[in-house]
Amino acid sequence: MKSLLIGEVSNGSLSAGTLEIISKLQENSLEFNLVVIGSEEGPSIGSDSFDVTYIKVNPDALSLSGVADKISEKINSDGIELVLASSTYVGRDISGFLSVDLNSSPVSNVINFEVNDSIITTTNSIDGGESEYYTNVTSKVKILIVRPKSFEPVDVALNNNFTTLTIENNDLTVDVHDIFVEEKSGPQLEDSKIVISAGRGMVDVDNLKYINELASKLNAAIGGTRAIVDAGWMPYSQQVGQTGKTVKPDVYIACGISGATQHQVGMKDSKFIIAINKDEEAPIFQIADLGIVGDTLSIIPKLIENL
Ligand SMILES: Cc1cc2nc3c(=O)[nH]c(=O)nc-3n(C[C@H](O)[C@H](O)[C@H](O)COP(=O)(O)OP(=O)(O)OC[C@H]3O[C@@H](n4cnc5c(N)ncnc54)[C@H](O)[C@@H]3O)c2cc1C
Protein backbone atom coordinates (compact mmCIF):
# COMPACT_ATOMS: atom_id res chain seq x y z
CA MET A 1 0.00 0.00 0.00
CA LYS A 2 1.62 3.29 -1.14
CA SER A 3 1.80 5.67 1.79
CA LEU A 4 2.54 9.33 2.39
CA LEU A 5 3.63 10.65 5.75
CA ILE A 6 3.06 14.32 6.53
CA GLY A 7 5.99 15.25 8.73
CA GLU A 8 7.17 18.35 10.53
CA VAL A 9 10.49 20.04 11.27
CA SER A 10 11.74 20.61 14.78
CA ASN A 11 15.09 22.31 15.49
CA GLY A 12 16.45 21.60 12.02
CA SER A 13 15.52 17.91 12.04
CA LEU A 14 12.42 15.73 11.82
CA SER A 15 10.01 16.12 14.75
CA ALA A 16 9.68 13.30 17.30
CA GLY A 17 6.11 12.56 16.07
CA THR A 18 7.39 12.14 12.50
CA LEU A 19 10.16 9.74 13.59
CA GLU A 20 7.64 7.69 15.58
CA ILE A 21 5.43 7.11 12.53
CA ILE A 22 8.47 6.33 10.32
CA SER A 23 9.39 3.64 12.84
CA LYS A 24 5.97 1.97 12.49
CA LEU A 25 6.03 2.21 8.67
CA GLN A 26 9.51 0.68 8.47
CA GLU A 27 8.62 -2.06 10.96
CA ASN A 28 5.70 -3.04 8.68
CA SER A 29 7.83 -2.72 5.51
CA LEU A 30 5.37 -0.20 4.06
CA GLU A 31 6.59 1.80 1.07
CA PHE A 32 6.30 5.49 1.88
CA ASN A 33 7.33 9.02 0.91
CA LEU A 34 7.59 11.96 3.24
CA VAL A 35 6.25 15.49 2.85
CA VAL A 36 7.63 17.79 5.51
CA ILE A 37 6.03 21.11 6.40
CA GLY A 38 8.16 23.81 7.99
CA SER A 39 9.57 27.29 7.78
CA GLU A 40 13.17 26.64 8.82
CA GLU A 41 16.08 27.29 6.44
CA GLY A 42 18.28 24.32 5.49
CA PRO A 43 16.95 21.61 7.79
CA SER A 44 18.50 18.15 7.73
CA ILE A 45 15.44 16.09 6.85
CA GLY A 46 16.44 14.14 3.73
CA SER A 47 17.05 10.43 3.51
CA ASP A 48 18.50 7.85 1.15
CA SER A 49 15.79 5.35 2.19
CA PHE A 50 12.68 7.35 1.20
CA ASP A 51 11.73 10.39 -0.92
CA VAL A 52 11.41 13.66 0.98
CA THR A 53 9.66 16.81 -0.25
CA TYR A 54 10.05 19.89 1.92
CA ILE A 55 7.08 22.27 1.71
CA LYS A 56 8.58 25.51 2.92
CA VAL A 57 6.00 27.91 4.22
CA ASN A 58 6.34 31.56 5.06
CA PRO A 59 5.79 31.78 8.84
CA ASP A 60 4.47 35.35 8.47
CA ALA A 61 1.56 34.25 6.33
CA LEU A 62 0.91 30.59 6.75
CA SER A 63 -1.86 29.31 4.52
CA LEU A 64 -2.45 25.66 5.27
CA SER A 65 -5.15 25.37 2.61
CA GLY A 66 -2.50 26.14 -0.03
CA VAL A 67 -0.19 23.53 1.49
CA ALA A 68 -3.01 20.97 1.57
CA ASP A 69 -3.76 21.63 -2.12
CA LYS A 70 -0.14 20.77 -3.02
CA ILE A 71 -0.28 17.60 -0.90
CA SER A 72 -3.63 16.54 -2.43
CA GLU A 73 -2.13 16.92 -5.92
CA LYS A 74 0.78 14.70 -4.88
CA ILE A 75 -1.54 12.08 -3.35
CA ASN A 76 -3.56 11.90 -6.55
CA SER A 77 -0.60 11.88 -8.95
CA ASP A 78 1.41 9.30 -6.93
CA GLY A 79 -1.58 6.97 -6.37
CA ILE A 80 -1.25 7.21 -2.57
CA GLU A 81 -3.70 5.07 -0.57
CA LEU A 82 -2.58 5.75 3.00
CA VAL A 83 -1.88 9.23 4.45
CA LEU A 84 -0.51 9.61 7.97
CA ALA A 85 -0.06 12.71 10.11
CA SER A 86 0.90 13.22 13.72
CA SER A 87 -1.80 14.64 15.98
CA THR A 88 -0.31 18.15 16.21
CA TYR A 89 -1.92 21.50 15.31
CA VAL A 90 -0.49 21.29 11.78
CA GLY A 91 -1.19 17.56 11.35
CA ARG A 92 -4.81 17.88 12.43
CA ASP A 93 -5.47 21.02 10.36
CA ILE A 94 -3.89 19.61 7.20
CA SER A 95 -5.83 16.34 7.61
CA GLY A 96 -9.06 18.36 7.76
CA PHE A 97 -8.30 20.10 4.45
CA LEU A 98 -7.19 16.82 2.83
CA SER A 99 -10.36 15.05 3.93
CA VAL A 100 -12.38 17.60 1.93
CA ASP A 101 -10.09 17.49 -1.11
CA LEU A 102 -10.02 13.67 -1.15
CA ASN A 103 -13.56 12.99 0.09
CA SER A 104 -12.27 10.81 2.92
CA SER A 105 -12.95 11.01 6.66
CA PRO A 106 -9.77 11.25 8.72
CA VAL A 107 -9.53 8.77 11.62
CA SER A 108 -8.20 10.51 14.71
CA ASN A 109 -6.59 9.40 17.97
CA VAL A 110 -4.95 6.40 16.29
CA ILE A 111 -2.55 4.59 18.61
CA ASN A 112 -1.83 1.61 16.33
CA PHE A 113 -2.79 0.24 12.92
CA GLU A 114 -2.55 -2.92 10.84
CA VAL A 115 -2.67 -3.31 7.07
CA ASN A 116 -4.77 -6.19 5.71
CA ASP A 117 -4.73 -6.07 1.90
CA SER A 118 -6.61 -2.86 1.04
CA ILE A 119 -8.15 -2.38 4.49
CA ILE A 120 -6.50 -0.65 7.42
CA THR A 121 -7.59 -1.57 10.94
CA THR A 122 -6.81 1.15 13.44
CA THR A 123 -6.77 1.01 17.23
CA ASN A 124 -8.19 4.24 18.64
CA SER A 125 -8.04 5.59 22.15
CA ILE A 126 -11.15 7.01 23.84
CA ASP A 127 -12.46 7.88 27.33
CA GLY A 128 -9.22 9.68 28.07
CA GLY A 129 -7.18 6.56 27.34
CA GLU A 130 -9.39 4.25 29.46
CA SER A 131 -10.80 2.35 26.46
CA GLU A 132 -9.85 1.41 22.94
CA TYR A 133 -11.91 0.63 19.86
CA TYR A 134 -11.10 -0.63 16.39
CA THR A 135 -11.97 0.91 13.04
CA ASN A 136 -11.81 -0.75 9.63
CA VAL A 137 -10.91 2.02 7.21
CA THR A 138 -12.05 1.10 3.71
CA SER A 139 -12.06 4.44 1.84
CA LYS A 140 -9.93 4.80 -1.30
CA VAL A 141 -7.52 7.17 0.44
CA LYS A 142 -7.21 6.49 4.15
CA ILE A 143 -6.17 9.40 6.41
CA LEU A 144 -4.89 8.52 9.89
CA ILE A 145 -4.07 11.08 12.60
CA VAL A 146 -1.66 9.36 14.98
CA ARG A 147 -1.38 10.19 18.63
CA PRO A 148 2.16 11.19 19.73
CA LYS A 149 4.15 8.59 21.72
CA SER A 150 2.23 5.67 20.19
CA PHE A 151 5.47 4.22 18.75
CA GLU A 152 9.13 4.40 19.72
CA PRO A 153 10.90 6.96 17.46
CA VAL A 154 13.34 5.49 14.93
CA ASP A 155 16.95 6.58 14.71
CA VAL A 156 17.35 7.39 10.99
CA ALA A 157 20.39 8.85 9.24
CA LEU A 158 19.25 12.22 7.82
CA ASN A 159 20.96 14.29 5.14
CA ASN A 160 20.21 17.15 2.74
CA ASN A 161 18.84 14.91 0.04
CA PHE A 162 15.32 16.36 -0.45
CA THR A 163 13.27 18.47 -2.87
CA THR A 164 12.01 21.87 -1.75
CA LEU A 165 8.65 23.27 -2.76
CA THR A 166 7.95 26.88 -1.79
CA ILE A 167 4.35 27.92 -1.28
CA GLU A 168 3.46 31.41 -2.45
CA ASN A 169 0.85 33.28 -0.47
CA ASN A 170 -1.44 34.16 -3.38
CA ASP A 171 -4.31 32.14 -2.00
CA LEU A 172 -4.10 33.61 1.47
CA THR A 173 -7.57 34.38 2.73
CA VAL A 174 -6.76 35.51 6.26
CA ASP A 175 -5.20 38.73 7.50
CA VAL A 176 -2.37 38.08 9.93
CA HIS A 177 -2.32 40.83 12.54
CA ASP A 178 0.32 39.54 14.87
CA ILE A 179 2.66 36.59 15.24
CA PHE A 180 3.75 35.14 18.54
CA VAL A 181 6.77 32.89 18.38
CA GLU A 182 7.02 30.81 21.50
CA GLU A 183 10.52 30.97 22.98
CA LYS A 184 11.94 27.53 23.51
CA SER A 185 14.86 27.00 25.81
CA GLY A 186 16.12 24.01 27.78
CA PRO A 187 14.79 20.45 27.48
CA GLN A 188 11.45 20.13 25.68
CA LEU A 189 8.49 18.24 27.12
CA GLU A 190 8.11 15.87 24.17
CA ASP A 191 11.74 14.71 24.11
CA SER A 192 13.06 14.95 27.65
CA LYS A 193 13.97 11.83 29.64
CA ILE A 194 12.88 13.54 32.86
CA VAL A 195 9.75 15.68 33.24
CA ILE A 196 8.87 17.60 36.40
CA SER A 197 5.28 18.81 36.54
CA ALA A 198 3.67 21.23 38.93
CA GLY A 199 0.10 21.37 40.15
CA ARG A 200 -1.99 23.55 42.40
CA GLY A 201 -0.18 21.96 45.34
CA MET A 202 2.77 24.26 44.62
CA VAL A 203 0.44 26.76 46.36
CA ASP A 204 1.68 29.97 44.68
CA VAL A 205 3.16 30.89 41.30
CA ASP A 206 6.32 32.19 43.01
CA ASN A 207 7.02 28.67 44.28
CA LEU A 208 7.59 27.48 40.72
CA LYS A 209 11.15 28.72 41.31
CA TYR A 210 11.67 25.41 43.16
CA ILE A 211 10.44 23.46 40.12
CA ASN A 212 12.78 25.49 37.86
CA GLU A 213 15.72 24.86 40.16
CA LEU A 214 15.02 21.13 40.45
CA ALA A 215 14.59 20.91 36.65
CA SER A 216 17.90 22.62 35.99
CA LYS A 217 19.69 20.25 38.42
CA LEU A 218 18.19 17.20 36.67
CA ASN A 219 18.25 18.61 33.11
CA ALA A 220 14.49 18.03 33.02
CA ALA A 221 11.62 19.59 31.08
CA ILE A 222 8.84 21.34 32.99
CA GLY A 223 5.12 20.64 32.66
CA GLY A 224 2.00 21.55 34.56
CA THR A 225 -1.65 20.74 35.13
CA ARG A 226 -4.51 22.52 33.46
CA ALA A 227 -5.40 24.08 36.82
CA ILE A 228 -2.16 26.04 36.94
CA VAL A 229 -2.22 26.82 33.21
CA ASP A 230 -5.73 28.25 33.64
CA ALA A 231 -4.45 30.23 36.61
CA GLY A 232 -1.81 31.77 34.33
CA TRP A 233 1.17 30.24 36.17
CA MET A 234 2.47 28.52 33.04
CA PRO A 235 1.83 28.77 29.28
CA TYR A 236 -0.59 26.30 27.67
CA SER A 237 2.30 24.79 25.66
CA GLN A 238 3.48 23.19 28.93
CA GLN A 239 0.12 21.60 29.87
CA VAL A 240 0.25 17.82 30.24
CA GLY A 241 -2.95 15.83 29.82
CA GLN A 242 -6.00 15.11 27.74
CA THR A 243 -6.23 18.64 26.35
CA GLY A 244 -2.48 19.24 26.55
CA LYS A 245 0.59 17.20 25.67
CA THR A 246 1.26 13.48 26.05
CA VAL A 247 4.64 12.68 27.57
CA LYS A 248 6.41 9.37 28.14
CA PRO A 249 9.70 10.15 29.89
CA ASP A 250 11.86 7.72 31.87
CA VAL A 251 10.99 9.65 35.03
CA TYR A 252 7.94 11.85 35.72
CA ILE A 253 7.88 13.84 38.96
CA ALA A 254 4.39 15.10 39.87
CA CYS A 255 4.60 17.91 42.43
CA GLY A 256 1.35 18.83 44.15
CA ILE A 257 -0.82 17.20 41.50
CA SER A 258 -4.03 15.39 42.49
CA GLY A 259 -3.88 13.02 39.49
CA ALA A 260 -7.23 13.68 37.80
CA THR A 261 -7.98 11.27 34.93
CA GLN A 262 -7.52 14.11 32.44
CA HIS A 263 -3.99 14.68 33.73
CA GLN A 264 -3.13 10.97 33.94
CA VAL A 265 -3.98 10.48 30.27
CA GLY A 266 -0.98 12.63 29.35
CA MET A 267 1.61 11.00 31.63
CA LYS A 268 0.54 7.56 32.88
CA ASP A 269 2.78 5.73 30.39
CA SER A 270 5.91 7.34 31.87
CA LYS A 271 8.36 4.62 32.86
CA PHE A 272 8.80 5.67 36.51
CA ILE A 273 6.42 8.03 38.30
CA ILE A 274 7.30 9.89 41.47
CA ALA A 275 4.50 11.82 43.21
CA ILE A 276 4.71 14.37 46.02
CA ASN A 277 1.37 15.21 47.62
CA LYS A 278 0.29 16.01 51.15
CA ASP A 279 -2.91 13.98 50.79
CA GLU A 280 -2.15 10.26 50.98
CA GLU A 281 -5.51 9.52 49.31
CA ALA A 282 -4.64 11.58 46.18
CA PRO A 283 -5.36 9.50 43.01
CA ILE A 284 -1.85 10.19 41.66
CA PHE A 285 -0.52 7.68 44.21
CA GLN A 286 -2.49 4.89 42.50
CA ILE A 287 -0.19 5.12 39.48
CA ALA A 288 2.99 6.28 41.22
CA ASP A 289 6.00 3.98 41.53
CA LEU A 290 7.29 6.09 44.39
CA GLY A 291 4.98 8.20 46.54
CA ILE A 292 6.08 10.90 48.97
CA VAL A 293 3.36 12.09 51.35
CA GLY A 294 4.22 15.60 52.47
CA ASP A 295 4.43 19.29 51.73
CA THR A 296 5.94 20.15 48.33
CA LEU A 297 7.36 23.35 49.78
CA SER A 298 9.52 21.54 52.30
CA ILE A 299 10.33 18.40 50.27
CA ILE A 300 11.43 20.00 46.99
CA PRO A 301 13.94 22.44 48.60
CA LYS A 302 15.40 19.45 50.52
CA LEU A 303 15.67 17.47 47.27
CA ILE A 304 17.48 20.39 45.61
CA GLU A 305 19.84 20.72 48.57
CA ASN A 306 20.70 17.01 48.50
CA LEU A 307 21.17 16.92 44.74
C1 LIG B 1 -12.51 18.27 29.44
C2 LIG B 1 -11.42 18.43 30.46
C3 LIG B 1 -10.11 18.38 30.02
C4 LIG B 1 -9.06 18.53 30.94
N1 LIG B 1 -7.79 18.45 30.49
C5 LIG B 1 -6.78 18.50 31.40
C6 LIG B 1 -5.41 18.35 30.97
O1 LIG B 1 -5.08 18.24 29.79
N2 LIG B 1 -4.46 18.37 31.94
C7 LIG B 1 -4.74 18.52 33.28
O2 LIG B 1 -3.82 18.53 34.09
N3 LIG B 1 -6.02 18.67 33.68
C8 LIG B 1 -7.04 18.68 32.77
N4 LIG B 1 -8.32 18.87 33.22
C9 LIG B 1 -8.52 19.28 34.62
C10 LIG B 1 -8.48 18.14 35.62
O3 LIG B 1 -9.75 17.56 35.74
C11 LIG B 1 -8.04 18.65 37.02
O4 LIG B 1 -8.91 19.67 37.43
C12 LIG B 1 -6.62 19.19 37.08
O5 LIG B 1 -5.71 18.26 36.52
C13 LIG B 1 -6.25 19.44 38.54
O6 LIG B 1 -5.00 20.05 38.61
P1 LIG B 1 -4.15 19.98 39.95
O7 LIG B 1 -3.80 18.56 40.25
O8 LIG B 1 -3.04 20.97 39.79
O9 LIG B 1 -5.12 20.60 41.05
P2 LIG B 1 -5.99 19.92 42.19
O10 LIG B 1 -6.86 18.88 41.67
O11 LIG B 1 -6.58 21.05 42.94
O12 LIG B 1 -4.91 19.19 43.11
C14 LIG B 1 -3.96 19.83 43.89
C15 LIG B 1 -3.28 18.75 44.73
O13 LIG B 1 -2.22 19.36 45.46
C16 LIG B 1 -2.21 18.81 46.76
N5 LIG B 1 -1.60 19.82 47.62
C17 LIG B 1 -2.09 21.01 48.02
N6 LIG B 1 -1.18 21.70 48.75
C18 LIG B 1 -0.09 20.91 48.81
C19 LIG B 1 1.18 21.04 49.41
N7 LIG B 1 1.55 22.16 50.07
N8 LIG B 1 2.06 20.02 49.30
C20 LIG B 1 1.75 18.88 48.64
N9 LIG B 1 0.56 18.70 48.05
C21 LIG B 1 -0.34 19.70 48.12
C22 LIG B 1 -3.64 18.49 47.12
O14 LIG B 1 -3.69 17.45 48.06
C23 LIG B 1 -4.21 18.07 45.75
O15 LIG B 1 -4.13 16.67 45.58
C24 LIG B 1 -9.36 18.73 32.31
C25 LIG B 1 -10.68 18.78 32.74
C26 LIG B 1 -11.70 18.62 31.82
C27 LIG B 1 -13.12 18.66 32.31
The ligand as a MOL file (V3000), in Angstrom:
LIG
                    3D

  0  0  0     0  0            999 V3000
M  V30 BEGIN CTAB
M  V30 COUNTS 53 58 0 0 0
M  V30 BEGIN ATOM
M  V30 1 C -12.5120 18.2650 29.4360 0
M  V30 2 C -11.4170 18.4270 30.4570 0
M  V30 3 C -10.1070 18.3840 30.0220 0
M  V30 4 C -9.0630 18.5290 30.9390 0
M  V30 5 N -7.7880 18.4530 30.4870 0
M  V30 6 C -6.7830 18.4960 31.3960 0
M  V30 7 C -5.4150 18.3530 30.9740 0
M  V30 8 O -5.0770 18.2400 29.7940 0
M  V30 9 N -4.4640 18.3700 31.9370 0
M  V30 10 C -4.7410 18.5200 33.2840 0
M  V30 11 O -3.8230 18.5280 34.0950 0
M  V30 12 N -6.0210 18.6670 33.6790 0
M  V30 13 C -7.0350 18.6790 32.7750 0
M  V30 14 N -8.3210 18.8720 33.2190 0
M  V30 15 C -8.5160 19.2760 34.6180 0
M  V30 16 C -8.4780 18.1440 35.6220 0
M  V30 17 O -9.7540 17.5590 35.7410 0
M  V30 18 C -8.0410 18.6520 37.0210 0
M  V30 19 O -8.9120 19.6690 37.4260 0
M  V30 20 C -6.6170 19.1880 37.0840 0
M  V30 21 O -5.7110 18.2590 36.5160 0
M  V30 22 C -6.2490 19.4390 38.5410 0
M  V30 23 O -5.0030 20.0480 38.6070 0
M  V30 24 P -4.1470 19.9840 39.9520 0
M  V30 25 O -3.8040 18.5610 40.2460 0
M  V30 26 O -3.0380 20.9710 39.7910 0
M  V30 27 O -5.1160 20.6040 41.0470 0
M  V30 28 P -5.9860 19.9240 42.1870 0
M  V30 29 O -6.8560 18.8770 41.6680 0
M  V30 30 O -6.5800 21.0530 42.9410 0
M  V30 31 O -4.9120 19.1870 43.1110 0
M  V30 32 C -3.9570 19.8280 43.8910 0
M  V30 33 C -3.2770 18.7530 44.7290 0
M  V30 34 O -2.2200 19.3640 45.4550 0
M  V30 35 C -2.2100 18.8060 46.7640 0
M  V30 36 N -1.5970 19.8150 47.6240 0
M  V30 37 C -2.0920 21.0110 48.0170 0
M  V30 38 N -1.1780 21.6990 48.7480 0
M  V30 39 C -0.0870 20.9080 48.8090 0
M  V30 40 C 1.1840 21.0360 49.4130 0
M  V30 41 N 1.5520 22.1550 50.0710 0
M  V30 42 N 2.0650 20.0220 49.3020 0
M  V30 43 C 1.7490 18.8850 48.6370 0
M  V30 44 N 0.5570 18.7010 48.0470 0
M  V30 45 C -0.3380 19.7050 48.1160 0
M  V30 46 C -3.6420 18.4880 47.1180 0
M  V30 47 O -3.6870 17.4450 48.0550 0
M  V30 48 C -4.2080 18.0730 45.7530 0
M  V30 49 O -4.1270 16.6690 45.5820 0
M  V30 50 C -9.3620 18.7310 32.3130 0
M  V30 51 C -10.6830 18.7790 32.7360 0
M  V30 52 C -11.7030 18.6200 31.8240 0
M  V30 53 C -13.1190 18.6570 32.3080 0
M  V30 END ATOM
M  V30 BEGIN BOND
M  V30 1 1 1 2
M  V30 2 1 2 3
M  V30 3 2 2 52
M  V30 4 2 3 4
M  V30 5 1 4 5
M  V30 6 1 4 50
M  V30 7 2 5 6
M  V30 8 1 6 7
M  V30 9 1 6 13
M  V30 10 2 7 8
M  V30 11 1 7 9
M  V30 12 1 9 10
M  V30 13 2 10 11
M  V30 14 1 10 12
M  V30 15 2 12 13
M  V30 16 1 13 14
M  V30 17 1 14 15
M  V30 18 1 14 50
M  V30 19 1 15 16
M  V30 20 1 16 17
M  V30 21 1 16 18
M  V30 22 1 18 19
M  V30 23 1 18 20
M  V30 24 1 20 21
M  V30 25 1 20 22
M  V30 26 1 22 23
M  V30 27 1 23 24
M  V30 28 2 24 25
M  V30 29 1 24 26
M  V30 30 1 24 27
M  V30 31 1 27 28
M  V30 32 2 28 29
M  V30 33 1 28 30
M  V30 34 1 28 31
M  V30 35 1 31 32
M  V30 36 1 32 33
M  V30 37 1 33 34
M  V30 38 1 33 48
M  V30 39 1 34 35
M  V30 40 1 35 36
M  V30 41 1 35 46
M  V30 42 1 36 37
M  V30 43 1 36 45
M  V30 44 2 37 38
M  V30 45 1 38 39
M  V30 46 1 39 40
M  V30 47 2 39 45
M  V30 48 1 40 41
M  V30 49 2 40 42
M  V30 50 1 42 43
M  V30 51 2 43 44
M  V30 52 1 44 45
M  V30 53 1 46 47
M  V30 54 1 46 48
M  V30 55 1 48 49
M  V30 56 2 50 51
M  V30 57 1 51 52
M  V30 58 1 52 53
M  V30 END BOND
M  V30 END CTAB
M  END
